[in-house]
């Protein structure tokens, strides 16, 4: 690409702040949950902006929006960008929306520069990425990839019993185009990191090589209730005797796989839950993660052995149920290289890293070459109304996206 245009950082920031005003919360965040009136308002605003930039709009059957800017060869495979506009109930201004509006800013910049390119460019808004109103998360991209059926997605209900399919219809975003894979030359998603690594390493750009795999388990350890005073320690069937070593040893599994191993015990409860009673049951969640499938499988096997051994030694019973599995996803090496080269050419400090959170790119990688660009967020804080990112970092990430897209689409200026 000759003449190397740059995105308009002030325009990007202004667009982010206008979108953030939709569903704004008192604490400075956003509550723009999927398929609510606020989500409709955000979608409508994006569509208006994209049409003003010269894009045509397509909405598929699960409500995914595709804003398309034609290239000189309409038969060429498009270069896709995008993320999501829905938020958590107490979400921030940047999670997801940055990837959508960075993609839009790339389109605006190329239109302003009167650029020429062969491949069509598309910006996607994926439906219900957050999953806080309708489960599961990443539903729009998941239906398109074939991970979930359209019928099951339509049948998903929120806490009030409202069906996703009906809510899509109500807000006017239940499209006619099939929600099925189409050929793409590439899919690039810009996103805030949602973690502390880039900030700690003083890097502006994260070149994301893939997404960690994860296993979620529910564990029940079952002993016998007894009075806390009269019952000698040696005569108890206390589930804590098993749970204590299980917790410490599962955490040690992740420590042994540094820096990318993860283990989290995020929820634990005791029954009957009385101060002066030995519990008969402890219930806890176990979350283990790693980007390498073989390492993750070994961690799972070790975790199962730890549980079996600890419960046998404590003479208590257990029940272990897997409730969710996200396989590790490796991004397309040539796109990872293109992002890294773009960051280097633009002079931004950068590093390769793995995403610890799931994103729509997890699903798009099943039908299109995919990669992600991360920028820092303050203190790694996300899914929080205090979520914050620096305008200069957001501008830098969008410039990397622009340069990578320009390379992939063969952009020329003048």
C-alpha positions as CSV (number, residue, x, y, z in Angstrom):
1,X,0.0,0.0,0.0
2,X,1.6,3.3,-1.1
3,X,1.1,6.5,0.9
4,X,0.0,4.6,4.0
5,X,-3.1,6.4,5.3
6,X,-3.8,6.4,9.0
7,X,-7.1,6.1,10.8
8,X,-8.7,9.2,12.3
9,X,-8.2,8.6,16.0
10,X,-10.5,11.4,17.1
11,X,-13.3,10.1,14.9
12,X,-12.8,6.5,16.3
13,X,-13.0,7.9,19.9
14,X,-16.0,9.9,19.1
15,X,-17.8,6.9,17.6
16,X,-16.9,4.8,20.7
17,X,-18.3,7.5,23.0
18,X,-21.5,7.9,21.0
19,X,-22.1,4.2,21.1
20,X,-21.2,4.2,24.9
21,X,-24.0,6.7,25.5
22,X,-26.5,4.0,24.5
23,X,-27.3,2.0,27.6
24,X,-24.9,4.2,29.7
25,X,-24.8,3.4,33.4
26,X,-24.3,5.7,36.3
27,X,-20.8,4.3,37.0
28,X,-19.6,5.0,33.5
29,X,-20.2,1.7,31.9
30,X,-22.8,0.2,29.6
31,X,-25.8,-2.0,29.9
32,X,-26.6,-2.9,26.3
33,X,-27.6,-6.6,26.6
34,X,-28.4,-8.6,23.5
35,X,-31.6,-7.9,21.7
36,X,-32.9,-5.3,24.1
37,X,-34.1,-1.9,23.0
38,X,-30.6,-0.5,23.7
39,X,-29.0,-3.2,21.5
40,X,-31.4,-2.3,18.7
41,X,-30.4,1.4,19.1
42,X,-26.7,0.5,18.9
43,X,-27.3,-1.7,15.9
44,X,-29.3,1.0,14.2
45,X,-26.5,3.5,14.8
46,X,-23.9,1.2,13.4
47,X,-26.0,0.5,10.3
48,X,-26.5,4.2,9.7
49,X,-22.8,4.9,10.0
50,X,-21.9,2.0,7.7
51,X,-24.4,3.1,5.1
52,X,-23.1,6.6,5.2
53,X,-19.6,5.2,4.5
54,X,-20.9,3.5,1.4
55,X,-21.6,0.0,2.7
56,X,-24.5,-2.3,1.9
57,X,-26.1,-4.1,4.8
58,X,-27.0,-7.8,5.2
59,X,-28.6,-9.4,8.2
60,X,-28.7,-13.1,8.6
61,X,-31.2,-15.4,10.3
62,X,-29.5,-15.2,13.7
63,X,-29.2,-11.4,13.5
64,X,-25.5,-11.1,12.6
65,X,-25.0,-7.8,10.7
66,X,-22.6,-7.6,7.8
67,X,-21.7,-4.2,6.4
68,X,-20.0,-4.7,3.0
69,X,-17.8,-2.3,1.0
70,X,-17.4,-3.6,-2.6
71,X,-13.9,-4.1,-4.1
72,X,-13.1,-4.2,-7.7
73,X,-13.6,-7.9,-7.9
74,X,-17.0,-8.8,-6.3
75,X,-16.3,-12.5,-6.8
76,X,-13.1,-12.3,-4.6
77,X,-13.4,-13.6,-1.1
78,X,-14.1,-10.7,1.4
79,X,-11.8,-9.7,4.2
80,X,-13.9,-9.7,7.3
81,X,-13.5,-7.5,10.4
82,X,-15.7,-7.1,13.5
83,X,-16.8,-8.2,16.9
84,X,-20.0,-7.4,19.0
85,X,-22.0,-4.5,20.3
86,X,-23.8,-6.3,23.2
87,X,-22.5,-5.9,26.7
88,X,-22.7,-7.4,30.1
89,X,-25.3,-5.9,32.5
90,X,-22.5,-4.0,34.1
91,X,-20.2,-3.9,31.1
92,X,-17.7,-1.4,29.8
93,X,-17.4,0.9,26.8
94,X,-14.9,-1.0,24.8
95,X,-15.4,-4.8,25.1
96,X,-16.5,-5.9,21.6
97,X,-17.6,-2.5,20.4
98,X,-14.0,-1.5,19.8
99,X,-13.6,-4.3,17.3
100,X,-16.7,-3.3,15.4
101,X,-15.9,0.4,15.3
102,X,-12.2,-0.2,14.5
103,X,-13.4,-2.2,11.5
104,X,-15.8,0.7,10.5
105,X,-13.0,3.2,10.9
106,X,-10.8,1.1,8.5
107,X,-13.6,1.3,5.9
108,X,-14.1,5.0,6.5
109,X,-10.4,5.7,6.1
110,X,-10.1,3.8,2.9
111,X,-13.1,5.5,1.5
112,X,-11.7,8.9,2.5
113,X,-8.4,8.0,0.8
114,X,-10.2,6.9,-2.4
115,X,-8.4,3.6,-2.1
116,X,-8.6,0.8,-4.6
117,X,-8.7,-2.9,-3.6
118,X,-9.9,-6.1,-5.2
119,X,-11.4,-8.0,-2.2
120,X,-14.6,-6.7,-0.7
121,X,-14.4,-5.6,2.9
122,X,-17.0,-6.6,5.5
123,X,-17.5,-5.5,9.1
124,X,-19.5,-7.9,11.2
125,X,-21.6,-7.4,14.3
126,X,-22.1,-10.8,15.9
127,X,-25.2,-11.5,17.9
128,X,-25.2,-12.3,21.7
129,X,-21.5,-12.6,22.2
130,X,-21.7,-12.0,25.9
131,X,-24.3,-14.6,26.7
132,X,-25.4,-12.7,29.8
133,X,-29.1,-12.5,28.6
134,X,-29.3,-15.6,26.4
135,X,-27.0,-18.7,26.9
136,X,-24.7,-19.8,25.5
137,X,-22.2,-17.0,24.8
138,X,-20.9,-16.3,21.3
139,X,-24.2,-17.5,19.9
140,X,-24.4,-15.6,16.6
141,X,-20.9,-16.7,15.4
142,X,-21.6,-20.1,16.9
143,X,-24.7,-20.6,14.7
144,X,-22.9,-19.4,11.7
145,X,-20.0,-21.9,12.3
146,X,-22.5,-24.7,12.8
147,X,-21.5,-25.2,16.5
148,X,-25.2,-24.4,17.5
149,X,-28.4,-25.0,15.6
150,X,-30.5,-22.1,14.6
151,X,-33.5,-23.8,16.1
152,X,-31.8,-24.2,19.5
153,X,-30.6,-20.6,19.4
154,X,-34.2,-19.3,18.7
155,X,-35.5,-21.4,21.6
156,X,-33.0,-19.9,24.1
157,X,-34.8,-17.9,26.8
158,X,-33.8,-15.1,29.2
159,X,-34.7,-14.9,32.9
160,X,-38.2,-13.5,32.0
161,X,-38.8,-16.4,29.6
162,X,-38.6,-14.3,26.5
163,X,-37.3,-16.3,23.5
164,X,-34.3,-15.2,21.5
165,X,-36.1,-15.8,18.2
166,X,-39.0,-13.6,19.3
167,X,-36.8,-10.9,20.5
168,X,-34.8,-10.9,17.2
169,X,-38.1,-10.4,15.4
170,X,-39.3,-7.7,17.8
171,X,-36.2,-5.5,17.3
172,X,-36.3,-6.0,13.5
173,X,-33.0,-8.0,13.2
174,X,-34.2,-11.5,12.3
175,X,-32.8,-11.6,8.8
176,X,-33.6,-13.8,5.8
177,X,-30.0,-14.7,4.8
178,X,-29.0,-18.2,6.0
179,X,-26.7,-18.1,9.1
180,X,-24.2,-20.5,7.5
181,X,-20.5,-20.3,6.7
182,X,-19.4,-18.3,3.6
183,X,-15.9,-18.1,2.1
184,X,-13.7,-15.4,3.5
185,X,-10.1,-14.5,2.7
186,X,-9.5,-13.6,6.4
187,X,-11.3,-12.6,9.6
188,X,-9.6,-10.0,11.9
189,X,-10.9,-9.1,15.3
190,X,-9.5,-6.1,17.3
191,X,-10.3,-6.2,21.0
192,X,-9.1,-4.9,24.3
193,X,-7.0,-7.5,26.0
194,X,-9.3,-8.0,29.1
195,X,-6.2,-9.0,31.0
196,X,-3.1,-7.3,32.5
197,X,-0.2,-8.7,30.4
198,X,0.2,-5.9,27.7
199,X,0.1,-3.2,30.3
200,X,2.6,-5.0,32.6
201,X,4.9,-5.6,29.7
202,X,4.5,-2.0,28.4
203,X,3.4,-3.2,24.9
204,X,0.9,-1.4,22.8
205,X,-0.1,-4.3,20.5
206,X,-0.9,-7.9,21.4
207,X,-0.4,-10.3,18.4
208,X,-2.8,-13.0,19.4
209,X,-1.8,-16.5,18.3
210,X,-4.9,-18.3,19.5
211,X,-7.4,-18.8,22.3
212,X,-6.9,-21.0,25.4
213,X,-8.8,-24.2,25.7
214,X,-11.0,-24.6,28.8
215,X,-12.8,-27.2,30.8
216,X,-15.5,-26.4,33.4
217,X,-16.4,-28.9,36.0
218,X,-18.8,-29.1,38.9
219,X,-17.5,-31.2,41.8
220,X,-19.5,-32.5,44.8
221,X,-17.6,-34.1,47.6
222,X,-19.9,-36.0,50.0
223,X,-19.1,-36.9,53.6
224,X,-21.3,-36.9,56.7
225,X,-22.8,-34.2,58.9
226,X,-21.8,-34.2,62.5
227,X,-21.7,-31.8,65.5
228,X,-18.6,-29.6,65.5
229,X,-18.1,-30.0,69.2
230,X,-18.6,-33.6,70.3
231,X,-17.3,-35.3,67.2
232,X,-13.5,-36.0,67.3
233,X,-11.5,-35.1,64.3
234,X,-10.5,-38.7,63.7
235,X,-14.1,-39.9,63.7
236,X,-15.4,-37.4,61.1
237,X,-16.2,-37.9,57.4
238,X,-15.4,-34.3,56.6
239,X,-15.4,-33.4,52.9
240,X,-12.9,-30.6,53.6
241,X,-10.3,-33.3,54.2
242,X,-10.5,-34.0,50.5
243,X,-11.3,-30.5,49.2
244,X,-8.4,-28.8,50.8
245,X,-5.7,-30.8,49.0
246,X,-7.8,-30.9,45.8
247,X,-7.8,-27.0,45.7
248,X,-4.1,-26.6,46.5
249,X,-3.0,-29.4,44.1
250,X,-5.2,-28.2,41.2
251,X,-3.8,-24.7,41.5
252,X,-0.4,-26.2,41.5
253,X,-1.2,-27.9,38.2
254,X,-1.6,-24.5,36.6
255,X,1.5,-23.2,38.3
256,X,3.5,-26.0,36.8
257,X,2.3,-25.0,33.3
258,X,3.3,-21.3,33.6
259,X,2.9,-18.9,32.0
260,X,-0.3,-20.1,30.2
261,X,-1.7,-22.6,32.6
262,X,-4.8,-21.5,34.5
263,X,-6.9,-23.0,37.3
264,X,-9.7,-21.3,39.1
265,X,-12.1,-22.3,41.9
266,X,-14.7,-19.6,41.4
267,X,-17.7,-21.0,43.4
268,X,-17.9,-23.1,46.5
269,X,-20.6,-23.9,49.0
270,X,-21.1,-26.1,52.0
271,X,-24.2,-28.0,53.0
272,X,-25.9,-27.7,55.4
273,X,-24.0,-24.4,55.8
274,X,-24.0,-24.1,59.6
275,X,-21.2,-22.7,61.7
276,X,-21.2,-25.6,64.2
277,X,-21.9,-28.5,61.9
278,X,-19.4,-30.5,59.9
279,X,-20.7,-30.2,56.3
280,X,-22.0,-33.3,54.6
281,X,-21.4,-31.9,51.1
282,X,-19.0,-29.4,49.5
283,X,-19.8,-28.2,46.0
284,X,-17.3,-26.3,44.0
285,X,-16.5,-25.2,40.4
286,X,-13.2,-26.1,38.7
287,X,-12.0,-24.2,35.6
288,X,-8.7,-25.3,34.0
289,X,-7.3,-23.7,30.9
290,X,-4.3,-24.0,28.5
291,X,-3.7,-23.1,24.9
292,X,-2.1,-26.5,24.0
293,X,-4.6,-29.3,23.6
294,X,-2.2,-32.0,24.8
295,X,-1.2,-30.0,27.9
296,X,-4.8,-29.3,28.7
297,X,-5.7,-33.0,28.4
298,X,-2.8,-33.9,30.7
299,X,-4.0,-31.3,33.2
300,X,-7.5,-32.8,33.1
301,X,-6.2,-36.3,33.7
302,X,-4.0,-35.1,36.6
303,X,-7.0,-33.2,38.1
304,X,-9.1,-36.4,38.0
305,X,-6.4,-38.4,39.7
306,X,-6.0,-35.7,42.4
307,X,-9.7,-35.8,43.1
308,X,-9.9,-39.6,43.2
309,X,-6.9,-39.9,45.5
310,X,-7.9,-37.1,47.9
311,X,-11.4,-38.5,48.3
312,X,-10.2,-42.1,48.8
313,X,-7.7,-41.0,51.5
314,X,-10.4,-38.9,53.2
315,X,-12.9,-41.8,52.9
316,X,-15.6,-39.6,51.3
317,X,-17.5,-39.9,48.0
318,X,-17.5,-37.5,45.0
319,X,-19.4,-36.7,41.8
320,X,-17.6,-34.9,39.0
321,X,-19.5,-33.4,36.1
322,X,-18.1,-31.6,33.1
323,X,-20.4,-28.7,32.2
324,X,-18.5,-27.0,29.3
325,X,-15.5,-27.5,27.1
326,X,-13.9,-24.9,24.8
327,X,-11.2,-26.5,22.7
328,X,-7.9,-24.6,22.2
329,X,-8.0,-22.6,18.9
330,X,-4.9,-21.8,17.0
331,X,-5.1,-18.8,14.6
332,X,-4.0,-18.8,11.0
333,X,-0.1,-18.4,11.1
334,X,0.0,-16.1,8.0
335,X,-2.5,-13.7,9.6
336,X,-0.6,-13.7,12.9
337,X,2.5,-12.9,10.9
338,X,0.7,-10.1,9.0
339,X,-0.5,-8.5,12.2
340,X,3.0,-8.7,13.7
341,X,4.6,-7.2,10.6
342,X,2.0,-4.4,10.5
343,X,2.7,-3.6,14.2
344,X,6.5,-3.6,13.5
345,X,6.2,-1.5,10.4
346,X,4.2,1.1,12.3
347,X,6.7,1.2,15.1
348,X,4.4,-0.1,17.9
349,X,5.8,-2.1,20.8
350,X,4.2,-5.5,20.5
351,X,4.3,-9.1,21.7
352,X,2.7,-12.4,20.9
353,X,0.3,-13.8,23.4
354,X,-2.7,-16.1,23.8
355,X,-6.2,-15.0,24.6
356,X,-7.4,-16.2,28.0
357,X,-11.0,-15.4,27.1
358,X,-13.4,-16.7,24.5
359,X,-14.3,-14.5,21.5
360,X,-16.3,-14.8,18.3
361,X,-13.0,-15.5,16.6
362,X,-13.1,-18.9,18.3
363,X,-16.1,-19.8,16.0
364,X,-15.0,-17.9,12.9
365,X,-11.7,-19.8,12.9
366,X,-13.8,-22.9,12.1
367,X,-14.7,-21.5,8.6
368,X,-12.3,-18.7,7.9
369,X,-8.6,-17.9,8.5
370,X,-8.7,-15.8,11.7
371,X,-6.5,-13.8,14.0
372,X,-6.9,-11.1,16.6
373,X,-5.3,-7.8,17.6
374,X,-5.2,-6.9,21.3
375,X,-4.7,-3.4,22.9
376,X,-4.2,-2.8,26.6
377,X,-7.0,-2.0,29.1
378,X,-6.3,-0.3,32.4
379,X,-5.4,-2.8,35.1
380,X,-6.6,-5.6,32.8
381,X,-10.1,-4.7,34.0
382,X,-13.1,-5.8,31.8
383,X,-16.7,-7.0,32.2
384,X,-16.8,-4.0,34.6
385,X,-18.2,-0.5,34.4
386,X,-14.8,0.9,35.2
387,X,-13.3,-0.7,32.0
388,X,-10.9,1.8,30.4
389,X,-8.6,2.1,27.4
390,X,-6.3,4.9,26.2
391,X,-7.4,6.7,23.0
392,X,-3.8,6.4,21.7
393,X,-3.8,2.6,22.2
394,X,-7.2,2.2,20.5
395,X,-5.9,4.3,17.6
396,X,-2.8,2.2,17.4
397,X,-4.7,-1.1,17.2
398,X,-7.0,0.3,14.5
399,X,-3.9,1.4,12.5
400,X,-2.5,-2.2,12.8
401,X,-5.9,-3.5,11.6
402,X,-5.9,-1.1,8.7
403,X,-2.4,-2.0,7.6
404,X,-3.0,-5.7,7.9
405,X,-6.3,-5.4,5.9
406,X,-4.6,-3.3,3.3
407,X,-2.0,-5.9,2.8
408,X,-4.5,-8.7,2.6
409,X,-6.9,-6.9,0.2
410,X,-4.1,-5.4,-2.0
411,X,-5.0,-1.8,-1.2
412,X,-3.5,1.0,-3.4
413,X,-3.9,4.7,-2.9
414,X,-3.9,7.3,-5.7
